């Protein structure tokens, strides 16, 4: 059985409320940092994803928000419905998991966190 792993972030709700109260310039700045972070992880995921036709790799896309970024795979115009089974596995069908999105995020986490912290300080000090 897989070992459960958990993360607790203390003060996250307070930080999110503080981000909501920022002016439009600061919000735009954080959206651009989110876009950058999403692109960093998406680029890494494209390197790590298993490739047959290339459609799954082409479906990987970042989504920036005011609160951060996400990276998605599957769906979209290519209709890659097998992204979930490739990433998480489908044991009944003999498909072992290849968690390329998680691996990409893990590989680039230090770089992304460092950049976010630098930008938080820049906004705090108004050195945009």
Secondary structure in CASP SS format (residue, H / E / C, confidence):
PFRMAT SS
TARGET T0000
AUTHOR 0000-0000-0000
METHOD secondary structure of the structure
MODEL  1
X C 1.00
X C 1.00
X C 1.00
X C 1.00
X C 1.00
X C 1.00
X C 1.00
X C 1.00
X C 1.00
X C 1.00
X C 1.00
X H 1.00
X H 1.00
X H 1.00
X H 1.00
X H 1.00
X H 1.00
X H 1.00
X H 1.00
X H 1.00
X C 1.00
X C 1.00
X C 1.00
X H 1.00
X H 1.00
X H 1.00
X H 1.00
X H 1.00
X H 1.00
X H 1.00
X H 1.00
X H 1.00
X H 1.00
X H 1.00
X H 1.00
X H 1.00
X H 1.00
X H 1.00
X H 1.00
X H 1.00
X H 1.00
X H 1.00
X H 1.00
X H 1.00
X H 1.00
X H 1.00
X H 1.00
X H 1.00
X C 1.00
X C 1.00
X C 1.00
X C 1.00
X C 1.00
X C 1.00
X H 1.00
X H 1.00
X H 1.00
X H 1.00
X H 1.00
X C 1.00
X E 1.00
X E 1.00
X E 1.00
X E 1.00
X E 1.00
X C 1.00
X C 1.00
X E 1.00
X E 1.00
X E 1.00
X E 1.00
X E 1.00
X C 1.00
X C 1.00
X E 1.00
X H 1.00
X H 1.00
X H 1.00
X C 1.00
X E 1.00
X C 1.00
X C 1.00
X H 1.00
X H 1.00
X H 1.00
X H 1.00
X H 1.00
X H 1.00
X C 1.00
X E 1.00
X H 1.00
X H 1.00
X H 1.00
X C 1.00
X E 1.00
X C 1.00
X C 1.00
X C 1.00
X C 1.00
X H 1.00
X H 1.00
X H 1.00
X H 1.00
X H 1.00
X H 1.00
X H 1.00
X H 1.00
X H 1.00
X H 1.00
X H 1.00
X H 1.00
X H 1.00
X H 1.00
X H 1.00
X H 1.00
X H 1.00
X H 1.00
X H 1.00
X H 1.00
X H 1.00
X H 1.00
X H 1.00
X H 1.00
X H 1.00
X H 1.00
X C 1.00
X C 1.00
X C 1.00
END
